[in-house]
Amino acid sequence: MAVLLLFVLCSPSSLAGKETLQRSKAGNGKLTILFTNDGHSSGDYARLATLIEQERNKALSEGSALILVDAGDIAMGSVYQTIFTDHAFEYVAMGMMGYDAVTCGNHDFDFGLKAFGNMLETARVAADSMEIGLPEFVISNLDSKLPPHFVELGISDTLMLRRSVVVGDKEEELLIGLYGLMGEHAYSCIVDNESLLFSDRVESSQRAVEALREAGADYVVCISHGGTLWAKGRRVDVGSDGYVKRKSFTEDGKLAQSHSAPDVIISGHDHELLEEPLIYGNTVIGSAGSRNRYLGKMVFTGDSLVEYRVVSISEELQPDLRMQRYIEGSYGHIVEKFSSRSGIMLDDTIAFSEKALPLDIDAEGNMELGHHVAESFREAVADSLSNGEKPVAIVPYGTLRNGISQGYITNHDVFDILSLGMDDEGTPGYPLILAWVTGKELYDICELNATVAGGMEDAHLFFSGMVYRYNRCRIPFTRVTEVFVNGKAVDKKRLYPVVTGLYTARLMGMLKSSSYGLLSVEPKDKDGNIVADLEQLVVYKKGPDGLLSTIPEWLSFAGYIKEKELKNPVEISSVDNSTPSVYLKYLLILAAVVTLPVLLLRSGRRAHGRRL
């Protein structure tokens, strides 16, 4: 009963319960906050622009002040990211739509700090020529160890916006203070985070809030790339009864309950669509899903939150013509870039899929699309091993950005599945690497699925050439019982070749942190020497012109689809051999540990009584 009471007390209140948010500092006017998050170079920008303009006109007619913000990860997720540096498509498009501020997401740094700086400079030049403003990048707990410094890039700790608002028959001024935060989990996902300085979120937030309130802010809004589903690197379980969304312990839930919390948190990173707000005390949290499919809206009147909605970007909306022309022009640059670099036409049809392959993981941890992608990696590097040995292929769920629909498949469709990154030469897509790990490390990799990935969906791995058996009833980090590579039991002392993407290999260090140090993997060369610079493990192939080039993840999958049309059966990676016997054994041991002292105490009392 005590646990249930604690659980209920920690649950957030909801606007659906007719509760209103009482702000710590009252205002007299109406404020409308429009927001997005995790756009990932995707979505219908032209219709989003139309919806934003409609909401802006509505706010104006109601005498409401309005701000428009985004909670990060504006890039990485479609072919448009390939012109991130030299055309700044996403950032310029946000400028055209009138965004006021955006914070940094982890994927906005996928191309590195230099590319990020180039994007900002490119956007400034484009904005000047198009006579538009650009949103301000705000972030209060991240800085760079390397030049140019973030201040020189135009990134600010805080931002104060002044907005006119009609109160009665008078026009007054509202001050809206903004600041941004990077989440701990998001920071751990930045490939090159060693060149960044990360500060404590709660402490940084407190400094920003106090500074903005001291400067006279009527409202303080935090744009956070922290999330409402992540807590200490683990995904929070969501139950079906509506009460078990333990979001009070997540990064943004914790922030909302901290000292000097902001009035509003716009939350990004985990792609959560909050159809109702989360409210903790004086703070309201909103999130609008991902890929620009929704526009979030909050309306405050004085002390109260009076409206909260997430509005779908419907096809019934008329596209904004100026934005549509900008998109079409940008796509022309993209087509030209792919064609000139690799001779690939994006819109060419390469296969027909008789069925859809969605991003759905089954109860045992398998996914057909993930296994197909892994098999394509394996085949792409088959000629790289002189002894004819077939490597194990590894694909994380988090690198798969889209499923496959039934029907014709184009190169564009395949790229959208494996869209992250580029190589050092600017070729789109992360290159494949070939590394060696021990059999013991293969067990650890499988244990990530069996123990950790249940709470971190993006960390779930799919394999080709490797099958493992596990028992979910065993205690954590001991659940994997057997591992087989190419049909043979794994020797824990032997080295095995593994193919995966460069991004995945760089994040292998997270295995140790997410398992409390119990699991670890260190990529090696074929002689067993640990390789610190993973670029040395990139696989190259010789083209028709005799020149060497990398093998991008997406391109290996495109070749595989073109050859096999996804008709070949794939081997599942994991088999659940759970039995309750082991679970009952541990339960009996626990019961004995708890009850034995009580029994001994009672026995001692009875003996003592007889002596009397």
C-alpha positions in Angstrom: 0.0 0.0 0.0 2.9 2.4 0.8 4.5 1.7 -2.6 1.1 2.4 -4.3 0.7 5.6 -2.4 4.2 6.8 -3.3 3.5 5.9 -7.0 0.3 7.9 -7.1 1.9 10.9 -5.4 4.7 10.8 -8.1 2.2 10.7 -11.0 1.8 13.9 -13.0 -1.5 15.8 -13.1 -3.3 16.2 -16.3 -5.2 19.0 -18.0 -7.9 16.4 -18.8 -8.6 16.4 -15.1 -9.7 20.1 -15.3 -6.6 21.2 -13.4 -4.8 24.4 -14.4 -1.2 25.4 -14.0 -0.7 28.1 -11.4 2.4 30.0 -12.4 4.7 31.4 -9.7 4.7 34.8 -11.4 1.3 36.0 -12.7 0.9 37.8 -16.1 -2.1 39.6 -17.4 -1.9 38.7 -21.1 -2.3 35.7 -23.2 0.7 33.7 -24.5 0.6 31.1 -27.3 3.6 28.7 -27.5 3.9 26.7 -30.7 6.5 23.9 -30.7 8.0 21.0 -32.6 10.9 18.6 -31.8 13.0 15.9 -33.5 12.2 16.9 -37.0 15.1 14.9 -38.4 15.1 16.6 -41.8 11.7 15.1 -42.4 8.0 15.9 -42.7 5.8 18.1 -44.9 7.5 21.5 -44.3 5.1 23.2 -46.8 2.0 22.2 -44.9 3.7 22.8 -41.6 4.4 26.3 -42.7 0.7 26.8 -43.6 -0.5 25.5 -40.2 2.0 27.8 -38.3 0.8 30.8 -40.3 -2.8 29.9 -39.5 -2.0 29.7 -35.8 -0.1 32.9 -35.9 -3.0 34.7 -37.5 -5.4 33.2 -34.9 -3.2 34.4 -32.0 -3.0 37.9 -33.6 -6.8 38.1 -33.8 -7.1 37.1 -30.2 -4.5 39.6 -29.0 -2.2 36.8 -27.9 1.5 37.0 -27.9 3.2 34.0 -29.7 6.5 32.3 -29.8 7.6 29.3 -32.0 10.4 26.9 -30.8 11.9 23.5 -31.5 13.6 21.1 -29.0 16.4 19.9 -31.2 17.5 17.1 -33.7 16.5 19.3 -36.6 18.7 17.1 -38.9 19.5 13.5 -39.7 16.7 11.4 -41.0 16.2 11.9 -44.8 18.1 12.8 -48.0 17.8 16.5 -47.1 20.4 16.1 -44.4 23.0 15.5 -47.1 22.9 19.3 -47.8 23.0 20.2 -44.0 26.5 21.8 -44.3 26.4 23.4 -47.7 22.8 24.5 -47.9 21.5 24.4 -44.3 18.1 23.2 -45.6 16.5 22.5 -42.2 17.7 25.7 -40.4 16.8 27.9 -43.3 13.3 26.3 -43.6 12.8 27.1 -39.9 13.8 30.7 -40.5 11.2 30.9 -43.3 8.5 29.6 -40.9 9.4 32.2 -38.3 10.9 30.0 -35.6 12.2 32.1 -32.7 14.6 29.6 -31.0 15.9 26.0 -31.2 18.1 24.0 -29.0 20.8 21.5 -30.0 20.0 17.8 -30.3 22.6 15.0 -30.4 22.1 14.3 -34.1 22.7 18.0 -35.0 26.4 17.2 -34.2 26.6 14.0 -36.3 28.8 15.6 -38.9 31.0 17.2 -36.2 31.5 20.7 -34.8 33.1 22.1 -37.9 30.2 21.0 -40.1 27.8 22.5 -37.5 29.6 25.8 -37.7 29.6 25.7 -41.5 25.9 25.0 -41.4 25.3 28.2 -39.3 27.4 30.3 -41.6 25.7 28.9 -44.7 22.3 29.6 -43.2 23.3 33.3 -42.4 24.3 33.9 -46.0 21.1 32.3 -47.3 19.0 34.2 -44.8 20.5 37.5 -45.9 19.8 36.8 -49.6 16.2 35.6 -48.8 15.6 38.5 -46.4 14.5 36.2 -43.6 15.5 35.9 -39.9 16.9 32.7 -38.4 16.0 31.1 -35.1 18.4 31.6 -32.2 20.3 28.5 -31.0 20.1 28.4 -27.2 21.8 26.0 -24.9 22.9 26.5 -21.3 24.8 23.3 -20.4 27.0 22.5 -23.4 30.2 24.2 -24.6 33.0 23.3 -26.9 36.6 22.4 -26.0 37.7 23.3 -29.5 37.6 26.6 -31.6 35.5 28.2 -32.8 33.8 28.8 -29.5 30.0 28.4 -29.4 29.6 32.1 -28.7 31.3 32.8 -32.0 29.0 30.4 -33.7 26.0 32.5 -32.5 24.8 30.1 -29.8 23.5 31.7 -26.6 22.9 30.6 -23.0 19.6 32.4 -22.7 17.3 34.6 -24.8 14.7 37.2 -23.9 11.8 37.7 -26.3 9.6 40.8 -26.1 6.1 40.4 -27.3 3.1 42.8 -27.5 -0.2 41.5 -26.0 -3.6 43.1 -25.8 -5.1 43.2 -22.3 -8.6 44.7 -22.4 -8.3 47.8 -24.5 -4.6 48.3 -23.9 -1.4 46.9 -25.5 1.2 45.6 -23.0 4.5 43.9 -23.3 5.3 40.3 -22.2 8.8 39.2 -21.6 9.4 35.5 -22.4 12.7 34.1 -21.2 14.1 31.1 -23.1 17.0 28.7 -22.5 18.1 25.3 -23.8 19.4 22.1 -22.3 21.1 19.0 -23.7 20.0 15.7 -22.0 22.5 13.3 -20.4 21.3 10.4 -22.5 21.3 12.6 -25.7 24.9 13.7 -24.9 26.0 10.1 -24.6 24.7 9.5 -28.1 26.9 12.3 -29.7 29.6 10.5 -31.7 32.3 13.1 -30.9 31.2 14.2 -27.5 34.8 14.3 -26.2 35.2 17.7 -27.9 32.2 19.0 -25.9 31.9 20.2 -22.3 28.7 19.0 -20.6 27.4 20.6 -17.4 24.8 19.4 -14.9 21.3 19.9 -16.3 19.6 20.9 -13.0 22.3 23.3 -11.9 22.5 24.9 -15.4 18.7 25.2 -15.4 18.6 26.9 -12.1 21.2 29.5 -13.1 19.3 30.2 -16.3 15.9 30.5 -14.7 17.2 32.8 -11.9 18.9 35.0 -14.4 15.8 35.3 -16.6 13.5 35.9 -13.7 15.8 38.6 -12.4 15.8 40.2 -15.8 12.0 40.5 -15.6 10.7 37.4 -17.5 7.0 36.9 -17.2 7.3 33.4 -18.5 10.4 31.1 -18.5 10.5 28.4 -21.1 13.1 25.6 -21.3 13.7 23.9 -24.7 15.1 20.6 -23.6 16.6 17.7 -25.6 16.2 15.5 -22.6 13.0 13.5 -23.0 10.1 12.2 -20.9 10.8 8.5 -21.4 14.5 8.4 -20.4 15.8 8.1 -16.9 19.5 7.4 -16.3 19.9 5.9 -19.7 16.9 3.5 -19.2 13.6 3.8 -21.0 10.8 4.1 -18.5 8.1 1.4 -18.7 4.7 2.6 -19.8 1.8 0.5 -18.6 -1.8 0.2 -19.8 -3.6 1.6 -16.7 -2.5 5.2 -17.2 -0.8 5.4 -13.8 2.5 3.7 -14.5 4.1 6.4 -16.7 6.9 7.0 -14.2 7.9 10.2 -16.0 8.6 12.0 -12.7 12.0 10.2 -12.7 12.9 11.0 -16.3 15.3 13.8 -17.3 12.7 16.4 -17.9 10.4 15.1 -15.2 13.3 15.6 -12.7 14.0 19.1 -14.1 10.3 20.1 -13.6 10.5 19.2 -9.9 13.8 20.9 -9.3 14.3 24.1 -7.4 13.7 27.2 -9.6 12.0 25.1 -12.2 10.9 26.8 -15.4 7.2 27.5 -16.2 7.3 25.4 -19.4 9.5 22.6 -20.7 9.3 21.8 -24.4 10.8 18.2 -24.5 12.6 16.4 -27.3 14.9 13.4 -27.9 12.7 10.4 -27.3 10.1 11.2 -30.0 7.3 11.0 -27.5 3.9 12.4 -28.6 2.2 13.9 -25.5 -1.4 14.3 -26.4 -2.0 15.6 -22.9 0.6 17.8 -21.0 2.6 16.6 -18.0 2.2 19.0 -15.1 4.4 19.0 -12.0 3.7 21.8 -9.6 4.2 25.0 -11.5 5.7 23.4 -14.6 4.0 22.1 -17.7 5.8 19.7 -20.2 4.8 19.3 -23.8 6.2 17.2 -26.6 5.1 16.9 -30.3 6.4 13.5 -31.4 8.9 13.5 -34.3 9.5 14.1 -38.0 7.3 17.2 -38.1 4.1 15.2 -38.2 2.5 17.4 -35.4 2.6 21.0 -34.2 2.3 21.4 -30.5 0.3 24.3 -29.0 0.0 25.7 -25.4 -2.0 28.8 -24.5 -1.6 30.6 -21.2 -3.9 33.3 -19.9 -2.5 35.0 -16.9 -1.8 32.4 -14.3 -3.5 29.5 -16.1 -2.8 27.0 -18.9 -6.1 27.2 -20.8 -5.3 25.1 -23.9 -3.0 22.3 -24.9 -3.1 20.5 -28.2 -0.9 18.6 -30.7 -2.2 19.2 -34.2 -1.6 16.7 -37.0 -0.1 18.1 -40.2 -3.1 17.0 -42.4 -3.0 16.6 -46.2 -6.1 18.8 -46.2 -3.9 21.8 -45.5 -2.8 23.7 -48.6 1.0 23.7 -49.0 2.8 27.1 -48.6 3.9 27.9 -52.1 7.1 29.7 -51.1 8.2 26.8 -49.0 7.2 24.3 -51.7 9.4 26.0 -54.2 12.3 26.0 -51.7 11.9 22.3 -51.1 11.8 21.5 -54.8 15.0 23.6 -55.4 16.7 21.9 -52.5 15.8 18.4 -53.8 17.4 19.3 -57.1 20.7 20.0 -55.3 20.4 16.6 -53.5 19.7 14.6 -56.7 22.7 16.3 -58.3 24.9 15.5 -55.3 24.1 11.8 -55.3 24.5 11.5 -59.0 27.9 13.3 -59.1 29.3 11.4 -56.2 28.2 7.9 -56.9 26.2 7.9 -60.1 23.0 7.0 -58.3 19.7 8.4 -59.2 17.6 8.7 -56.1 14.2 8.2 -57.7 15.2 5.0 -59.6 13.1 2.0 -58.6 15.2 -1.0 -57.5 12.7 -3.6 -56.3 9.2 -4.5 -55.4 8.2 -5.5 -51.9 5.3 -7.9 -51.6 4.7 -6.9 -48.0 5.4 -4.1 -45.6 8.4 -4.4 -43.2 7.7 -2.1 -40.3 9.9 -1.2 -37.4 8.2 -3.6 -35.0 10.1 -5.8 -32.6 8.5 -9.1 -31.7 8.1 -10.6 -28.3 11.4 -12.5 -28.5 13.4 -9.4 -29.8 13.4 -10.1 -33.5 12.5 -7.9 -36.4 12.5 -9.0 -40.1 13.7 -5.7 -41.5 16.6 -5.5 -39.0 17.7 -9.0 -39.9 17.6 -8.2 -43.6 19.8 -5.1 -43.1 22.3 -7.2 -41.0 22.4 -9.8 -43.8 23.2 -7.1 -46.3 26.1 -5.9 -44.2 27.4 -9.4 -44.0 27.3 -9.9 -47.8 28.8 -6.5 -48.5 32.1 -7.4 -46.8 32.1 -11.1 -47.7 35.2 -10.7 -49.9 37.2 -8.8 -47.2 38.1 -12.0 -45.2 40.7 -14.0 -47.0 40.0 -17.2 -45.1 36.4 -17.4 -46.3 35.0 -16.9 -42.8 31.7 -15.2 -42.6 31.5 -12.3 -40.1 28.7 -11.6 -37.6 26.7 -8.5 -38.6 25.2 -6.1 -36.0 22.5 -3.5 -36.6 21.0 -1.4 -33.7 17.3 -0.5 -33.8 18.2 3.2 -33.3 20.0 3.4 -36.7 16.9 2.3 -38.6 14.9 5.4 -39.2 12.1 4.1 -41.4 10.3 0.9 -42.4 9.5 -0.4 -45.8 6.0 -0.1 -47.3 4.5 -2.6 -49.6 5.1 -1.7 -53.3 7.9 -0.3 -55.3 11.2 0.6 -53.5 13.4 3.5 -54.7 17.0 4.4 -53.7 15.4 7.3 -51.9 13.3 4.9 -49.8 16.4 2.9 -48.8 18.4 5.9 -47.9 15.6 7.0 -45.5 15.9 3.7 -43.7 19.7 4.1 -43.0 20.1 7.8 -43.4 22.5 8.7 -40.6 26.0 10.1 -41.2 28.6 10.4 -44.0 32.2 9.4 -44.5 35.2 11.7 -44.5 34.9 12.3 -48.2 31.3 13.5 -47.9 29.7 10.4 -49.2 26.2 10.1 -47.6 25.7 7.3 -45.0 28.0 5.9 -42.3 30.6 3.5 -43.8 30.8 -0.2 -42.8 33.7 -1.3 -40.6 35.1 -4.8 -39.9 36.4 -5.5 -36.4 37.2 -8.5 -34.3 35.8 -9.2 -30.8 36.2 -12.1 -28.4 33.5 -14.8 -27.9 33.1 -13.4 -24.3 32.3 -10.0 -25.8 29.7 -11.6 -28.2 28.0 -13.0 -25.1 28.1 -9.4 -23.6 26.6 -8.0 -26.8 23.7 -10.5 -26.7 23.2 -9.7 -23.0 22.6 -6.1 -24.0 19.5 -7.4 -25.7 18.5 -9.8 -23.0 18.9 -7.5 -20.1 19.3 -3.8 -21.1 17.4 -3.3 -24.3 14.0 -4.0 -22.8 14.3 -0.6 -21.2 16.2 1.0 -24.1 14.5 0.2 -27.4 16.9 2.1 -29.6 19.8 0.0 -28.1 18.2 -3.3 -29.3 20.5 -5.2 -31.7 19.7 -7.4 -34.7 22.2 -9.9 -36.0 23.1 -12.0 -39.0 25.3 -15.1 -38.5 24.7 -15.2 -34.8 21.9 -16.7 -32.7 21.6 -16.6 -28.9 19.3 -18.3 -26.4 18.2 -16.5 -23.3 16.1 -17.0 -20.2 14.3 -13.8 -19.1 13.5 -15.4 -15.8 17.2 -15.4 -14.7 18.7 -12.4 -12.9 19.9 -9.5 -15.0 23.2 -9.8 -16.9 23.1 -13.6 -16.6 20.2 -14.3 -19.0 22.1 -15.4 -22.1 22.6 -19.1 -21.9 24.1 -20.0 -25.4 25.5 -18.2 -28.4 26.1 -19.7 -31.8 28.1 -18.2 -34.7 27.5 -19.7 -38.1 25.8 -22.6 -36.4 28.7 -23.4 -34.0 28.8 -22.8 -30.2 30.9 -19.7 -29.4 34.4 -20.1 -27.9 34.6 -17.3 -25.4 38.4 -17.0 -25.8 38.4 -16.9 -29.6 38.3 -13.8 -31.9 35.4 -13.4 -34.2 35.0 -10.9 -37.1 32.1 -8.5 -36.8 30.7 -6.0 -39.4 28.7 -3.0 -38.4 28.4 0.7 -39.1 31.0 3.2 -37.9 28.4 5.1 -35.8 27.4 1.8 -34.0 31.1 0.9 -33.3 31.7 4.4 -31.9 28.8 3.9 -29.4 30.0 0.5 -28.2 31.4 2.3 -25.1 27.8 2.9 -24.0 27.5 -0.9 -23.4 29.7 -0.6 -20.3 27.9 2.5 -18.9 24.4 1.1 -19.5 25.3 -2.2 -17.8 26.9 -0.6 -14.7 30.3 -1.8 -15.9 29.3 -5.5 -16.1 29.4 -5.7 -20.0 32.0 -4.3 -22.3 33.2 -4.5 -25.9 36.5 -3.2 -27.3 36.9 -3.4 -31.2 40.2 -5.0 -32.2 42.1 -5.8 -35.4 42.5 -9.4 -36.7 45.5 -9.9 -34.4 43.6 -9.0 -31.3 45.1 -5.5 -30.8 42.6 -2.9 -29.5 41.9 -0.2 -32.1 41.3 3.3 -30.7 40.8 5.0 -34.0 37.9 3.1 -35.6 38.5 4.8 -38.9 41.3 2.3 -39.4 38.7 -0.5 -39.5 36.6 1.1 -42.3 36.1 -1.4 -45.2 37.0 -0.2 -48.7 36.1 -1.7 -52.1 37.6 -1.1 -55.5 35.2 0.5 -58.0 35.0 0.0 -61.8 37.4 3.0 -62.2 40.0 1.2 -59.9 39.5 3.7 -57.1 38.8 2.7 -53.5 35.7 3.9 -51.8 33.8 3.1 -48.6 30.7 1.0 -48.4 27.9 3.1 -46.9 25.3 1.2 -44.8 22.4 2.3 -47.0 24.1 1.5 -50.2 25.0 -2.0 -49.1 21.3 -2.5 -48.3 20.2 -1.0 -51.6 22.4 -3.6 -53.5 21.0 -6.4 -51.3 17.4 -5.4 -52.0 18.0 -5.0 -55.7 19.4 -8.6 -55.9 17.1 -10.4 -53.5 13.9 -8.2 -53.4 13.6 -9.2 -49.8 12.2 -12.6 -50.8 14.9 -14.7 -49.1 14.1 -16.0 -45.6 16.2 -14.5 -42.7 17.4 -16.3 -39.6 16.1 -15.0 -36.3 18.7 -13.7 -33.8 17.2 -14.6 -30.4 15.3 -17.6 -28.9 13.6 -17.2 -25.6 14.0 -20.4 -23.5 12.5 -18.9 -20.4 11.3 -21.3 -17.7 9.9 -20.3 -14.4 12.1 -22.8 -12.5 15.1 -20.6 -12.2 12.9 -17.6 -11.3 11.3 -19.7 -8.5 14.7 -20.8 -7.3 15.8 -17.2 -6.8 12.4 -16.4 -5.2 12.9 -19.2 -2.7 16.4 -18.1 -1.9 15.1 -14.5 -1.3 12.3 -15.8 0.9 14.7 -17.9 2.9 17.0 -14.9 3.4 14.1 -12.8 4.6 12.3 -15.3 6.8 15.3 -17.3 8.4 16.3 -14.5 10.8 12.6 -14.2 11.9 12.4 -18.0 12.5 15.6 -18.0 14.5 14.5 -15.1 16.6 11.2 -16.8 17.4 12.9 -20.1 18.2 15.3 -18.2 20.6 12.4 -16.6 22.4 10.6 -19.9 22.9 13.8 -21.5 24.3 14.3 -18.5 26.6 10.7 -18.8 27.8 11.2 -22.5 28.7 14.3 -21.7 30.8 12.2 -19.2 32.8 
